[in-house]
Amino acid sequence: MKRYLFPISVAILMASTSACTPIQLDVFQTKTGITLSDDDRTVLLGLPDVPVQVGADVIYPDGSVVTASYVHRNPNVQRWYWVALDKGWTDAQWRWVACTMSRESHGNPESWNHHDSGRGSAGLFQINSVHTNKLIQAGIIERFEDLLDGPTALAAAKFIFDGSGKGPWRSRSHPC
């Protein structure tokens, strides 16, 4: 296996500030051909155990790998793939989820459109404030601003999607 200069900052970015288990690091090295230094491994192993996304692959702490059937061209959108799966979206829904997220926020969880009705629309899916009460009642958020958290926005969008389908995100000019 080749030895590459692989700065720890890149390793941490690769892990999306997530941890790796020893099995995940081994799978990563096998898939990429990159050998991590002992220092890099130590830092990555010290973070909490969560899935790690490498391109289209999600490597779970047990070493199992899920490959996305669709990879969005914007890495800022694609980085939310495994979180979407964790929040109940399926791989089959990912193309629509990624397209909608790209159109609404370009993958920026802190996106907020103050010009929409009510308090505006916020988060990855630009969820409008008219949904606040039902999201609070469902226990997904405590206040509208919680939608600025990516995982929370994905859970909220899934809840709205399950009740209303694609309707709240329809767009004639930019359909998904």
N, C-alpha and C positions, 0 to 999 in steps of 0.2 A: 504494500500500500504506500502511496506517495505521501510525503510529509509536506504540508503547505503551511505557510505563515498564516495563522488564523487568529487574529487578535480577539481577546476576550470580549471586546465591545461588539464585534460581529457575531460571536457565539451567543451573546445575550440577545442581540437583535433577532438572530435566527430563532431563538426560543421564545420570542415575543414576551420577554420578561417572565417566561414560564420555566418551570424546572424540567429536569429530565431524570428519568431513572437510568440505571446503568444499561438496561436493555434498550431504552430509547436511544441512548448515545451510541450504542453498538449498531443499531439499525441505521441511524443517521450517517455514521461513518461508512457503512457498507453502501448505502444508496448514493452518497456524494463522493466517496473516495478521499474524503478529508480526514486526516488524523488529528484529533484534538490533543493538546498537551495535557499533562497531568493537572496543571493549574486550571486550565479551561474546564476540565471534567469536574474538578473539585467545586468550582464556583457554580456550575450548572446543577450539580447534584445537591447543592445546598439550598436550592430554591424549592417552593412547594411543588408536589407532583401533580401535573396537569398534562393534557395532550400538547404535543408540539407540532406545529405545522411547518413542513418543508415543501415548498412548491404546492403541488396538487396532493401531496401525501400528508395525512395526519397520523402521527406515531403516538399511540397510547402508552401509558406507563407500563402496561404488561407486555409491550413490544408488538402488539397487533397494529396493523397498518390499514387505514382506510384511504382509498384514492378517490378524490373528487371526480365525478363524471364530467364536470365542467369547471374550467379554471378561468376566472374573470381576468381581463387584461390589466386591470388596475389593482396592484398589490395592496393598496389601502382598503379595497373592497374584499379581495380574496382572503385577507388575514382574518376575516370574521367567519370563515367557513366552519371551523370546528365549534365555534361558539354557537353558531346557528344550529348545528346538529344537537348540541347540548341543550338548547332551548326548545327542542321539539320539531324543528324543521327537518325535512328529509333531504337526502341527496337529490332525489327527483325534483324537489322544489327549489334547489339551490340556484339554478339558472335564473328563475324569476326573482328570487330573493336578491341575488347579486345585481341583476339589471335594475330592479327597483331601488335598491340601496345606492347604486351608482348615480341614478338619475336624481334621487332625492337629496343625497348628502355627500356624494363622492367618497363614501366610507368614513366620513368625519363624524364621530359620535357627538361632538359638541356643536354641530350645525343647528342654527336656530333662525327661523324665518319669522320675524316680528310683524310682518305685514299681513299674514294670514288672519282670519277671523279669530275672535277671542284673544287668548294670550299668544297666539301664533302657533307654529308647528315646530317640533323639536326632535333632535336625535337622528339616528341613522335612517329612519323611515319617514322623517318629518311628520310625526303623528300630531294631529291637531288637538288643541286643548279641549275640544268638545268631548273627547274620549276620556278625560281625566277622571270623572266620577266612577265610570264603570271599571277603569283600571285600578282605582283605589279599592273599590268594592271587591274586586277579584284578588286583592292582595299583591298585585304586581308592582305598584308604586305607592308611595305615601304622599307625594306631591308631584306636580307637573314637571318640575326640573329634574326629577329622577330619570326622565327619558333621555337625558344627556349622557347617561351611562350606557355604553354599547351593549353589554349583556342584557340589561334591563329593557332597552329599546327592542332588542330581538325577541325577548319574551313577550313584550307588549304587542309587537307587530303580529306575532304568532297568535295571540289571543284574539286580536281584532280580525285577522285573516280567518281563523276558525269560525268566527261568528258572521262575518260579512264577505268573505272571499276577497278577490282582488279589487272589488269596487272602490274602497277608500283610496286606492292608489292609481285609479285609471287615468290615462292620459292619451288624448287623441294625437298630440304632436310627438310624443315619445313613448309609444307603447312597449310593454315588455312581454 
